[in-house]
Amino acid sequence: MQHRIIVLGAGYTGAVAAGRLAKRLHRDDVALTLVNAEPDFVERVRMHQLAVGQDLRPRPFGEMLAGTGVELRLAKVTGVDVDRRAVSVVDADGGTGELEYDTLVYALGSGWNDQGVPGVAEHAHEIASRPGALRLRERLAGLDAGQPVLVVGGGLTGLEAATEIAEARPDLAVSLAVRGGLGDRLSDKGRGHLRKVLGGLGVTVHEHVAVTGVEADRVTTADGEAIPAAVTVWATGFAVHPIARATTLATTDTGQIVVDATMRSVSHPDVYAIGDAAMAMGPGDKPLRMSCASGTPGAWQAADAIAARLTGGKIPTTSIRYFNQCISLGRREGLIQYVTADDRAVNAALTGRLAALYKELVCKGAAWGVAHPTLGLPSRRRRVLREAARPAPAAEAAA
């Protein structure tokens, strides 16, 4: 019998994991299914570009998975029963079904997080998804010169959104609201360059501001200030897909699946979680942040661990670490902040046009890695050596 591996979600991590598993394992021994609601790969790290009117290259999974042996199931996941080892789906035509698995790779990722702030869901825009970016694109295109656009959130997503909008639409009054200080997790050099770029683009920065409400034409803050906003872009972090929390998997309070160093669930050894859906510990015993910088190495780790356990190979032990934070500041400027293994900024930073080119290469490399997830792997597909038509018993979870 073939060992049934199902990968849920075809973002960066899910697609990479599926392709890497296809290379690691022999298709006669493994039935590998990738479940995703959309037929095309979405470059999530470019949604701010899509929002300002730039067109992105189509990347259909039919082409990307051709010849790999991975079966694509176009369907929306509606539930996971980890005790029965079954996934409930609704297909593109509205039909329902159930998929049984022996090993599950959970990579459903995350969406925007309204943080429970009143008015966000009704009035704010998000760029955590393609539909959200397209809605914002249409709204921005309809704005007249001089109208105010406010981006809320001082993380990487907020910085990229504010600078992209300001560069693409210099006729708009773009502002940025951050809860702390601008770039307070960057080095002195990084913060200085960030202020210089924002100033050059005419972006007004509101620091140490907590937004407590969003209306159609403004936001209100904790100190009673009203900031005008014909459009509010909400970029205050991500919330994971709610399905995992509804299962018997061990999850955090935020719904992330708790995993070990091989991305294997600590409660269900036949389940692996990768990307934003996983709570994995990194260097310094700190949780890995939601990002491609965490998710892609985690996908490699999970795929290699699954293959090793099925074939009797060596289980990977290399820990995931960070090297830099890459921030695009429009199409002509960028900031590469170098960091320690546990993601703390160091003095070194790359800025300017060279940093923008570096970030562009990172984005292209991430998309290329989805289509070519086997870089550096041996060309020979390995046959399953164990009697592994079913996953190892729970007692082997500590192996």
LUMTOR-230152 format. One line per 10 residues: their letters; for each residue x, y, z negated of C-alpha. Coordinates in steps of 0.001 Angstrom, whole numbers. Layout:
// residues N
A> X,Y,Z | ...
END
This chain:
// residues 399
MQHRIIVLGA> 0,0,0 | 1159,3519,735 | 1849,5810,-2187 | -609,8693,-1853 | 867,12141,-2466 | -1422,15156,-2290 | -112,18719,-2315 | -2691,21365,-3208 | -2013,24762,-1684 | 207,25726,1247
GYTGAVAAGR> 1800,28925,83 | 5582,29156,-66 | 5914,26458,-2738 | 3305,23970,-1545 | 4430,24035,2082 | 8090,23719,1133 | 7384,20818,-1223 | 5321,18946,1387 | 7989,19303,4054 | 10784,18314,1712
LAKRLHRDDV> 8890,15231,539 | 8298,14243,4173 | 12046,14308,4709 | 12914,12508,1497 | 10457,9630,1852 | 9613,7181,4625 | 6211,7697,6218 | 5517,3949,6244 | 5602,4004,2449 | 3973,7352,1708
ALTLVNAEPD> 732,9024,2811 | 1383,12754,2406 | -1528,15215,2564 | -1335,19003,2328 | -4633,20654,1375 | -5143,24314,2240 | -8136,26525,2953 | -6495,28446,5825 | -4933,27094,9047 | -2059,29610,9005
FVERVRMHQL> 789,30241,6611 | 450,33605,4851 | 3612,35578,4117 | 2447,36924,803 | 5588,38998,284 | 4575,41083,3315 | 997,41942,2337 | 1929,45585,1685 | 3108,45779,5296 | -138,44272,6565
AVGQDLRPRP> -2097,46779,4481 | -554,49787,6235 | -1271,48508,9726 | 1756,46419,10616 | 1029,43164,12446 | 2618,39974,11169 | 3682,37031,13261 | 1118,34176,13231 | 2465,30978,11683 | -51,28129,12294
FGEMLAGTGV> 479,25043,10176 | -328,22874,13173 | 2964,23953,14710 | 4955,24092,11492 | 4032,20548,10430 | 4226,18929,13864 | 6243,15733,13752 | 6722,15741,9979 | 4142,13105,9124 | 2333,15542,6818
ELRLAKVTGV> -1448,15489,7279 | -3076,18924,6943 | -6538,18935,5354 | -8258,22274,5891 | -10397,22513,2796 | -10996,24513,-365 | -10167,22765,-3617 | -13133,22916,-5995 | -11975,20623,-8784 | -9330,18196,-10002
DVDRRAVSVV> -10025,15173,-12195 | -6585,14228,-13456 | -7917,11276,-15433 | -9508,9710,-12348 | -6717,11011,-10087 | -9158,12642,-7697 | -9472,16050,-6031 | -12820,17527,-4963 | -12818,19644,-1790 | -15160,21541,503
DADGGTGELE> -14112,21309,4141 | -14157,24179,6623 | -17503,22963,8015 | -19074,23003,4548 | -18914,19272,3967 | -17741,17954,614 | -15294,15196,-111 | -12986,13626,-2636 | -9322,12751,-2228 | -7649,10158,-4413
YDTLVYALGS> -3957,10411,-5216 | -1114,8582,-6895 | 1031,11702,-7248 | -364,15241,-7227 | 1601,18416,-6545 | -442,21361,-7806 | 514,24583,-5984 | -2682,26623,-5926 | -807,29741,-6953 | -2339,32958,-8207
GWNDQGVPGV> -4433,35966,-7270 | -4714,39491,-8539 | -5357,40170,-12202 | -7842,42897,-13075 | -6663,42729,-16699 | -10292,43106,-17781 | -10231,46841,-17033 | -13728,48202,-16257 | -14314,49153,-12650 | -11307,47353,-11166
AEHAHEIASR> -13290,44559,-9519 | -15820,47022,-8090 | -13579,49854,-6943 | -9915,48835,-6715 | -8055,47119,-3875 | -5589,44243,-4129 | -2760,43029,-1926 | -2254,39608,-3494 | -4093,37982,-581 | -4502,38419,3159
PGALRLRERL> -8235,39300,2922 | -7424,41882,255 | -4635,43416,2334 | -6924,43602,5376 | -9659,45330,3372 | -7135,47880,2124 | -5850,48305,5680 | -9310,49247,6883 | -9860,51630,3976 | -6527,53401,4426
AGLDAGQPVL> -7134,53792,8148 | -10343,55678,7366 | -8749,58232,5022 | -8326,61821,6088 | -5101,63746,5563 | -4528,64926,2013 | -6712,62338,312 | -5239,60784,-2853 | -4112,57162,-3051 | -3090,55766,-6440
VVGGGLTGLE> -1100,52560,-6946 | -1398,51162,-10475 | 1497,48967,-11629 | 5238,49512,-11811 | 6382,45995,-10973 | 7853,44920,-7662 | 4460,44700,-5956 | 3431,48177,-7071 | 6726,49747,-6038 | 6615,48134,-2611
AATEIAEARP> 2981,49132,-2067 | 3484,52775,-3074 | 6562,53302,-906 | 5113,51451,2096 | 1915,53508,2029 | 3786,56791,1520 | 6150,56067,4405 | 3425,54898,6796 | 1008,57695,5853 | 3013,60786,4846
DLAVSLAVRG> -201,62827,5250 | -1729,61179,2171 | -1147,62189,-1459 | 330,58959,-2850 | 929,58500,-6561 | 2075,55671,-8813 | 944,54964,-12385 | 3217,52827,-14579 | 2611,51692,-18137 | 6220,52195,-19204
GLGDRLSDKG> 9069,54133,-17679 | 9686,53977,-13941 | 11994,51070,-13165 | 12651,50454,-16845 | 13862,46908,-16116 | 16410,48101,-13581 | 19973,49274,-14085 | 20821,52987,-14267 | 21886,52858,-10618 | 18698,51071,-9636
RGHLRKVLGG> 16459,53533,-11473 | 18295,56470,-9992 | 17882,55191,-6452 | 14222,54390,-7054 | 13505,57938,-8223 | 15388,59360,-5266 | 13401,57317,-2727 | 10027,58005,-4340 | 10833,61684,-4501 | 11883,61752,-862
LGVTVHEHVA> 8616,60110,134 | 6604,62600,-1913 | 5214,60007,-4339 | 4010,61463,-7649 | 4885,59202,-10588 | 2763,59010,-13746 | 4868,57310,-16429 | 3742,55819,-19756 | 159,55691,-18539 | -2377,53009,-19460
VTGVEADRVT> -5299,52948,-17026 | -8499,52114,-18902 | -11102,52542,-16184 | -11466,52768,-12408 | -14163,54690,-10569 | -14778,55256,-6877 | -12820,58514,-6805 | -10568,58433,-9875 | -9053,56442,-12692 | -9166,57304,-16382
TADGEAIPAA> -6303,56744,-18808 | -6033,55912,-22489 | -5279,59533,-23352 | -8381,60791,-21532 | -6679,61997,-18357 | -8442,61593,-15005 | -6218,60900,-11977 | -7887,61487,-8581 | -7923,58453,-6277 | -9929,58045,-3103
VTVWATGFAV> -8273,54613,-3012 | -6898,52714,-6016 | -4486,49847,-5370 | -4317,47503,-8360 | -927,45807,-8765 | -630,44981,-12451 | 325,41327,-12189 | -1173,38002,-11169 | -3683,35550,-12617 | -3405,31838,-11843
HPIARATTLA> -6109,29820,-10116 | -8660,28730,-12768 | -8967,25077,-11747 | -6094,23748,-13886 | -7573,25169,-17081 | -10772,23200,-16444 | -8860,19901,-16480 | -7309,17892,-19318 | -3830,19001,-18262 | -1721,20744,-20874
TTDTGQIVVD> -1920,24430,-19966 | -989,27768,-21481 | -3527,30356,-22614 | -3239,31920,-19161 | -4021,28632,-17379 | -526,27713,-16184 | 358,24013,-16255 | 3121,23239,-18761 | 5917,21326,-17033 | 9342,19919,-17848
ATMRSVSHPD> 12638,20676,-16099 | 11605,18566,-13070 | 8274,20453,-12753 | 6381,17417,-14046 | 3334,17930,-16258 | 4142,17253,-19909 | 726,15638,-20382 | 149,13800,-17075 | 3293,12280,-15499 | 1608,11777,-12122
VYAIGDAAMA> 1068,15537,-11755 | 3670,18141,-10793 | 3039,21885,-10812 | 5060,24445,-8884 | 5025,28157,-8168 | 2840,30580,-10095 | 695,27675,-11344 | 3546,26286,-13466 | 4866,27310,-16848 | 8509,26318,-16600
MGPGDKPLRM> 11357,27421,-18822 | 14491,28921,-17320 | 17877,30075,-18650 | 17813,31530,-22139 | 14676,29483,-22857 | 12620,32169,-21119 | 9601,31414,-18902 | 10274,31744,-15194 | 8420,34714,-13711 | 5826,34436,-10972
SCASGTPGAW> 7840,34971,-7802 | 9303,33315,-4723 | 12632,33401,-6548 | 11170,30937,-9057 | 8703,29078,-6873 | 10898,27919,-4006 | 13626,26345,-6198 | 10822,24810,-8262 | 9365,23243,-5104 | 12765,21768,-4254
QAADAIAARL> 13085,20464,-7802 | 9664,18820,-7820 | 10048,17219,-4386 | 13472,15833,-5196 | 12287,14529,-8565 | 9282,12766,-7019 | 11455,11192,-4334 | 14045,10128,-6900 | 11485,8501,-9171 | 9899,6615,-6281
TGGKIPTTSI> 13173,5426,-4797 | 15212,4867,-7935 | 17494,7784,-7074 | 19139,10329,-9321 | 16665,12749,-10874 | 17768,16383,-10335 | 18940,18248,-13418 | 20036,21599,-11956 | 18263,24396,-13806 | 16534,27219,-11932
RYFNQCISLG> 18229,30605,-12330 | 18054,34109,-10898 | 20569,36118,-8893 | 18815,39325,-7896 | 15532,41170,-7541 | 14834,42295,-3971 | 12615,45350,-3493 | 11638,46904,-168 | 11018,50650,-416 | 9430,51172,2982
RREGLIQYVT> 11042,50014,6205 | 14229,52073,5897 | 15118,51843,2207 | 15584,49008,-245 | 16959,48067,-3628 | 18725,44824,-4501 | 19111,44704,-8266 | 21589,42035,-9360 | 20615,40182,-12518 | 21849,37612,-14989
ADDRAVNAAL> 20720,33996,-14804 | 17797,34850,-17107 | 16738,37852,-14988 | 18244,40781,-16924 | 19587,43657,-14843 | 23331,44206,-14628 | 25079,47377,-13492 | 25569,46232,-9906 | 22919,47122,-7314 | 22764,47411,-3541
TGRLAALYKE> 20800,50389,-2213 | 19794,52177,968 | 19533,50868,4494 | 21760,47873,3815 | 19485,46827,968 | 16460,47134,3274 | 18141,44836,5794 | 19032,42400,2997 | 15415,42280,1829 | 14208,41734,5385
LVCKGAAWGV> 16579,38788,5732 | 15239,37375,2455 | 11653,37615,3746 | 12557,36018,7062 | 14541,33338,5263 | 11595,32498,3001 | 9290,32021,5998 | 11964,30045,7861 | 12377,27822,4818 | 8681,26940,4914
AHPTLGLPSR> 9002,25811,8517 | 12370,24126,7868 | 12168,22817,4285 | 14762,20125,4863 | 17836,22336,5223 | 20789,20593,3661 | 19017,17257,3207 | 20369,14012,4647 | 18861,13222,8031 | 17990,9629,7123
RRRVLREAAR> 14562,9104,5586 | 14789,6948,2489 | 12531,3956,2057 | 10728,3481,-1230 | 12838,955,-3091 | 10789,452,-6219 | 7510,-1366,-6422 | 6020,2119,-6369 | 2694,1964,-4636 | 1436,3575,-7852
PAPAAEAAA> 3102,6181,-10079 | 5234,5220,-13035 | 3423,4675,-16326 | 3134,7507,-18818 | 5948,6047,-20879 | 8362,6873,-18074 | 7548,10583,-18312 | 10600,11090,-20466 | 12863,9419,-17899
END
